């Protein structure tokens, strides 16, 4: 963390120097001054269909995610942006990768105190953009690195934008590649044995290193899971998108987009349990021991088609509408529709109300807890791949000072945003998110 924020501070210093070096030039800059965004999100969720415990168990999770974004004008035409994000979460669901902590009887609705109950995800993204002298053409490139306890990701991409018709029409093309590597962490009762053979003393479940799958086969009569280790640790994602926006009138703008995503490699999550209806159930304490882990195809192709229509009712009220159609070759089809209404209360304050509806069909490989058959080739009990409908309600307030009169040291306050979203899914899943953001301009 210390080195990360030192890098951001260094970039900010370079920005101020770049501005000084370019004084005296009269071309209108793409970005006049360095801008710094501080963002903070708090997220919490709960439900009863955790994939870690085979579609039956607590989904309680809390997440705190601070982000800092620094946009630096290197000269009149070029902008460098650094985005640093940290996500620290505590999850009752993932804690049950090993529910046997020795402190209480294991139960899918009770969080374990094991090491997997919490973790930190980190991401650092750098992007560079260049605009032509007439501002009718722009290209950009980005590079990102993400890491968590069970995976590492490297991403890169590029894009091109053209403006036509006196800037009333905009066409954009973008492509990205993400190369991910998993650490294969399995549910504790399925982990392959170490060099030492288990003995009867291994039922003392107070140390993850003291027991493994062979231990449970020894101490639980009749427990014979259908499990083999995954052969792949990698997952690659390739995406391409095209977008077209058009100013239709003085009050109306429209935007349409198409996204295409291809994934290959390990698309299953190694610690998601699955239970088979045609096999005898095995329990230790109050916990159902897994028959296998999630198995999904090693490729997936997704298509998303979207459209936005914004209408300016008057100088205070705007209607923002959005629709997206999604389909993939796993059998999922979804529809998303949303409406946001910003209302300008004063020259500086705007309030937002929003609503979003979402509906999807189930993946071909989904079945609920203990409903799969051992003869199936692919199977998952992850309710994110189930059939469901969801409603999202939002409210927010924004303060904007275009003249940046407020100052903190050498930082001029440009905007403050506060938003709240409530999410309800008809599969007994709920979530809430609070977001706070503040943007400064470097003098």
C-alpha positions in Angstrom: 0.0 0.0 0.0 2.8 2.4 0.9 4.4 2.0 -2.5 1.0 2.2 -4.3 0.2 5.6 -2.8 3.8 6.8 -3.3 3.3 6.0 -7.1 0.1 8.0 -7.2 1.7 11.0 -5.4 4.6 10.8 -7.9 2.2 10.9 -10.9 0.4 13.9 -9.4 3.8 15.8 -9.1 4.6 15.0 -12.7 1.2 16.3 -13.7 1.8 19.7 -12.1 5.2 19.8 -13.8 3.7 18.9 -17.2 1.2 21.8 -16.8 4.0 24.2 -16.0 6.1 23.0 -19.0 3.2 23.6 -21.4 2.2 27.1 -20.3 2.0 29.6 -23.1 0.4 27.2 -25.6 -3.1 28.2 -26.7 -4.6 25.0 -28.0 -7.6 23.9 -26.0 -6.6 21.0 -23.8 -8.4 17.7 -23.6 -8.0 18.0 -19.8 -7.1 21.4 -18.3 -5.8 20.2 -14.9 -4.9 17.1 -13.0 -8.0 15.6 -11.4 -8.1 13.2 -8.4 -11.1 11.1 -7.5 -11.5 9.5 -4.1 -14.2 6.9 -4.0 -15.4 4.6 -1.2 -18.0 1.8 -1.6 -19.5 -0.2 1.2 -21.5 -3.4 0.1 -23.4 -6.0 2.1 -25.4 -8.9 1.1 -27.3 -11.9 2.5 -29.1 -15.0 1.2 -29.5 -18.7 1.6 -28.2 -20.3 -1.6 -24.4 -20.1 -1.3 -22.6 -21.9 -4.1 -19.7 -22.7 -1.7 -22.1 -25.0 0.2 -23.8 -26.4 -2.9 -26.7 -24.0 -3.2 -27.8 -24.2 0.4 -26.3 -22.0 3.1 -25.5 -18.4 4.1 -24.4 -15.9 1.5 -23.6 -13.2 4.1 -20.8 -10.9 2.9 -19.6 -7.4 3.6 -17.1 -5.5 1.4 -15.3 -2.1 1.8 -13.7 -0.8 -1.3 -11.6 2.4 -1.4 -10.5 3.7 -4.9 -8.3 6.5 -6.0 -8.2 7.7 -9.6 -5.7 10.2 -10.9 -6.1 11.8 -14.4 -3.0 13.6 -15.6 -2.9 15.9 -18.7 0.6 15.2 -20.1 0.2 17.9 -22.8 -2.6 19.4 -24.8 -3.6 16.0 -26.4 -2.6 13.2 -24.0 -4.0 12.1 -20.7 -2.6 9.4 -18.4 -5.0 7.9 -15.8 -4.0 5.7 -12.9 -6.8 3.8 -11.1 -5.9 2.0 -7.8 -8.6 -0.1 -6.1 -8.6 -2.2 -2.9 -11.5 -4.4 -1.9 -11.5 -5.9 1.6 -14.3 -8.4 2.3 -15.5 -10.7 5.0 -17.6 -13.6 3.7 -19.5 -16.2 5.7 -20.0 -18.2 2.5 -16.3 -18.5 1.5 -15.4 -19.2 5.1 -17.1 -22.5 4.7 -14.5 -23.7 2.2 -13.4 -25.2 5.5 -16.3 -25.2 7.9 -14.5 -27.4 10.5 -12.8 -24.9 12.8 -13.2 -26.9 16.0 -15.0 -24.0 17.7 -18.6 -25.0 16.9 -20.4 -27.7 15.0 -20.0 -27.1 11.2 -23.2 -25.8 9.6 -23.8 -24.3 6.1 -25.7 -21.3 7.8 -22.9 -20.6 10.3 -19.7 -18.8 9.4 -16.4 -20.6 10.1 -13.4 -18.8 11.6 -11.1 -20.3 8.9 -8.6 -18.4 6.9 -10.9 -18.1 3.9 -13.5 -16.0 5.8 -11.9 -12.7 4.6 -9.5 -11.5 1.9 -8.2 -8.4 0.1 -8.5 -7.9 -3.7 -6.2 -5.3 -5.2 -6.2 -3.8 -8.7 -4.0 -1.2 -10.4 -5.0 0.0 -13.9 -3.1 2.5 -16.1 -4.7 4.0 -19.2 -3.3 6.4 -21.8 -5.4 8.4 -24.3 -4.4 10.6 -27.2 -6.7 13.1 -29.1 -6.1 14.5 -32.6 -5.7 18.3 -33.0 -9.3 18.7 -34.2 -10.6 16.4 -31.4 -12.4 14.2 -33.9 -10.3 11.2 -33.3 -9.1 9.5 -30.1 -7.2 6.3 -29.3 -6.6 4.8 -25.9 -4.7 1.9 -24.4 -4.8 0.3 -20.9 -2.9 -2.2 -18.7 -4.2 -3.7 -15.5 -3.0 -6.1 -12.8 -5.3 -7.7 -10.2 -4.6 -10.1 -7.4 -6.4 -12.0 -4.7 -5.6 -15.0 -2.5 -6.8 -17.5 -5.2 -6.0 -15.8 -8.5 -3.9 -13.4 -10.4 -5.0 -11.4 -13.5 -3.2 -9.4 -16.2 -5.3 -7.3 -18.5 -4.6 -5.1 -21.5 -6.6 -3.4 -24.2 -7.0 -0.6 -26.7 -9.7 1.5 -28.3 -10.4 4.0 -31.0 -13.1 6.7 -31.2 -14.2 8.8 -34.2 -16.5 11.9 -34.1 -18.4 13.0 -37.2 -21.2 15.4 -38.3 -19.8 18.3 -36.3 -19.3 16.0 -33.3 -23.0 15.0 -33.3 -22.1 11.4 -34.1 -19.6 9.3 -32.2 -18.3 5.8 -33.1 -16.1 3.8 -30.8 -14.3 0.4 -31.0 -12.7 -1.3 -28.0 -10.9 -4.6 -27.3 -9.6 -6.1 -24.1 -7.8 -9.3 -23.1 -7.6 -10.7 -19.5 -5.2 -13.6 -18.6 -6.1 -15.1 -15.3 -4.4 -17.8 -13.2 -6.2 -19.7 -10.4 -4.9 -21.2 -7.3 -6.8 -24.5 -7.1 -8.4 -24.3 -3.6 -10.9 -27.1 -3.1 -13.4 -27.8 -0.3 -11.6 -29.2 2.7 -13.2 -32.7 2.4 -12.0 -33.1 -1.2 -8.5 -31.9 -0.9 -5.9 -34.5 -2.1 -3.8 -36.1 0.6 -0.3 -35.0 1.5 2.7 -37.2 1.9 1.5 -38.6 5.2 -1.4 -41.1 5.4 -4.2 -39.9 7.7 -5.0 -41.6 11.0 -7.9 -41.6 13.3 -6.5 -38.6 15.3 -7.0 -36.4 12.2 -10.7 -35.9 13.1 -9.5 -33.1 15.4 -10.4 -30.4 12.9 -8.5 -27.4 14.3 -5.9 -27.0 11.6 -6.5 -27.1 7.8 -3.1 -28.8 7.3 -4.0 -31.7 9.6 -6.7 -33.2 7.4 -7.8 -33.7 3.8 -10.2 -35.8 1.7 -8.7 -39.1 2.8 -9.3 -38.2 6.4 -13.1 -37.8 5.8 -13.2 -41.1 3.8 -11.6 -42.7 6.9 -13.8 -41.2 9.6 -17.2 -41.0 7.8 -18.5 -44.5 6.8 -19.6 -44.7 3.2 -18.2 -41.4 2.1 -17.0 -41.9 -1.5 -16.9 -38.6 -3.4 -16.8 -38.5 -7.2 -13.9 -36.1 -7.4 -10.9 -35.5 -9.6 -8.7 -32.5 -9.6 -9.0 -29.8 -12.3 -6.4 -30.0 -15.0 -6.2 -26.3 -15.9 -5.4 -23.3 -13.8 -5.7 -20.7 -16.4 -8.7 -18.6 -17.7 -8.5 -16.2 -20.7 -11.1 -13.6 -21.6 -11.3 -11.7 -24.9 -13.8 -8.9 -25.4 -14.7 -6.6 -28.3 -17.2 -3.8 -28.2 -18.7 -1.3 -30.7 -20.7 1.8 -29.7 -22.5 4.5 -31.6 -24.0 7.6 -30.1 -26.0 10.3 -31.9 -27.4 13.7 -30.9 -31.0 13.5 -32.2 -32.1 16.9 -31.3 -31.5 19.7 -28.8 -33.3 17.6 -26.1 -32.5 14.0 -27.1 -29.5 11.7 -27.4 -29.2 8.0 -28.3 -26.6 5.4 -27.9 -26.4 1.8 -29.1 -23.7 -0.8 -28.3 -22.7 -4.4 -29.0 -20.3 -6.4 -26.8 -18.8 -9.8 -27.6 -16.9 -11.8 -25.0 -15.1 -15.2 -25.4 -13.8 -17.0 -22.4 -11.7 -20.2 -22.3 -9.9 -22.3 -19.7 -11.0 -23.0 -16.1 -14.5 -21.4 -15.9 -15.6 -23.4 -12.9 -14.9 -22.2 -9.4 -12.9 -25.0 -7.6 -14.4 -24.6 -4.2 -18.1 -24.6 -5.2 -19.6 -27.8 -3.9 -22.1 -30.0 -5.8 -24.3 -32.8 -4.4 -25.8 -35.7 -6.3 -29.4 -36.9 -5.8 -28.4 -40.5 -6.8 -25.7 -40.8 -4.2 -26.1 -41.4 -0.5 -25.7 -38.3 1.6 -22.7 -38.1 4.0 -22.5 -35.7 6.9 -19.9 -34.7 9.4 -21.3 -32.7 12.3 -24.2 -30.7 10.7 -22.4 -30.3 7.4 -23.2 -32.1 4.1 -19.9 -33.4 2.6 -19.5 -32.6 -1.1 -19.9 -35.3 -3.8 -17.9 -33.2 -6.2 -17.1 -29.6 -7.2 -18.6 -27.4 -9.9 -17.9 -28.6 -13.4 -18.6 -26.2 -16.3 -17.5 -26.2 -20.0 -14.1 -24.8 -20.7 -15.4 -22.1 -23.1 -18.2 -19.5 -23.1 -19.3 -17.0 -25.7 -21.4 -14.0 -24.6 -23.3 -11.3 -26.6 -24.8 -8.2 -25.1 -26.8 -5.6 -27.1 -27.6 -2.3 -25.4 -29.4 1.0 -26.1 -29.7 4.2 -24.2 -32.0 7.1 -24.8 -31.7 10.4 -22.8 -34.3 13.1 -22.9 -33.8 16.5 -21.5 -37.3 17.5 -20.2 -36.1 21.0 -19.2 -33.1 22.7 -17.6 -33.8 20.8 -14.3 -35.1 17.3 -15.3 -33.5 14.6 -17.4 -34.8 11.1 -18.2 -32.1 8.5 -18.8 -33.4 5.1 -20.1 -31.4 1.9 -20.8 -32.1 -1.5 -22.2 -29.8 -4.5 -22.7 -30.3 -8.0 -24.2 -27.9 -10.7 -23.3 -27.4 -14.3 -24.4 -24.6 -16.9 -24.2 -24.0 -20.5 -25.3 -24.6 -21.8 -21.8 -28.3 -21.2 -22.2 -28.7 -17.9 -20.3 -30.8 -15.2 -21.8 -31.4 -11.9 -19.9 -33.1 -8.6 -20.2 -32.2 -5.4 -18.3 -34.2 -2.2 -18.3 -33.5 0.9 -16.2 -34.7 4.4 -15.7 -32.8 7.2 -13.9 -34.2 10.7 -13.3 -31.6 13.4 -12.3 -33.4 16.5 -10.9 -31.3 19.6 -10.6 -32.4 21.3 -7.4 -30.0 24.3 -7.7 -27.1 25.2 -9.9 -24.9 23.0 -7.7 -27.1 20.2 -6.2 -28.7 17.4 -8.2 -30.7 14.4 -6.8 -31.0 11.1 -8.5 -33.7 8.4 -8.4 -33.2 5.2 -10.3 -34.9 1.8 -10.9 -33.5 -1.2 -12.7 -35.3 -4.5 -13.6 -33.4 -7.7 -14.5 -34.5 -11.1 -15.5 -32.6 -14.1 -16.7 -33.1 -17.8 -17.7 -31.1 -20.6 -16.0 -27.9 -22.0 -17.5 -28.2 -25.5 -19.0 -26.0 -26.9 -16.3 -27.8 -25.4 -13.2 -29.7 -27.4 -10.6 -30.6 -26.6 -7.0 -29.1 -28.2 -3.9 -28.8 -32.0 -4.1 -30.7 -32.2 -7.5 -27.8 -33.0 -9.9 -27.1 -36.6 -11.1 -23.6 -38.1 -11.0 -24.1 -39.1 -14.7 -24.2 -35.4 -15.7 -21.2 -34.1 -17.6 -21.5 -30.5 -16.3 -23.1 -29.2 -13.1 -23.3 -26.2 -10.9 -25.6 -25.0 -8.0 -24.4 -21.4 -8.2 -27.6 -19.3 -8.1 -26.0 -16.6 -10.2 -26.6 -19.1 -13.0 -30.1 -19.9 -12.0 -33.4 -18.4 -13.3 -34.3 -15.3 -11.4 -35.7 -11.7 -11.5 -34.2 -8.8 -9.6 -35.1 -5.2 -8.7 -32.6 -2.5 -8.0 -33.7 0.8 -6.4 -31.3 3.8 -6.2 -31.1 7.3 -4.7 -28.3 9.8 -4.8 -27.3 13.4 -4.4 -24.5 15.2 -6.1 -22.8 18.6 -5.5 -20.9 20.1 -8.4 -18.9 23.3 -8.4 -17.7 24.0 -12.0 -15.6 26.9 -10.8 -13.9 24.9 -8.1 -14.0 27.6 -5.5 -13.6 25.3 -2.5 -9.9 24.5 -1.6 -8.1 22.0 0.6 -4.4 22.8 0.4 -3.6 22.8 -3.4 -6.7 20.8 -4.2 -9.9 22.5 -5.5 -13.1 20.8 -4.8 -15.0 19.9 -8.1 -17.8 17.5 -7.0 -19.2 15.3 -4.2 -21.4 12.3 -4.8 -23.4 10.1 -2.4 -25.5 7.2 -3.6 -27.4 4.3 -2.1 -28.7 1.2 -4.0 -31.0 -1.6 -2.7 -31.0 -4.9 -4.6 -33.6 -7.6 -4.2 -33.6 -11.0 -6.0 -36.6 -13.4 -6.0 -34.3 -16.2 -4.8 -34.1 -14.9 -1.2 -31.1 -12.8 -1.9 -30.7 -9.1 -0.9 -27.9 -6.6 -1.1 -27.2 -2.9 -0.3 -24.5 -0.6 -1.5 -23.4 2.9 -0.2 -21.1 4.9 -2.5 -19.3 8.1 -1.7 -17.1 10.0 -4.1 -15.2 13.3 -4.1 -13.3 14.9 -7.0 -10.5 17.5 -6.7 -8.6 19.5 -9.3 -4.9 20.1 -8.7 -4.2 23.8 -8.8 
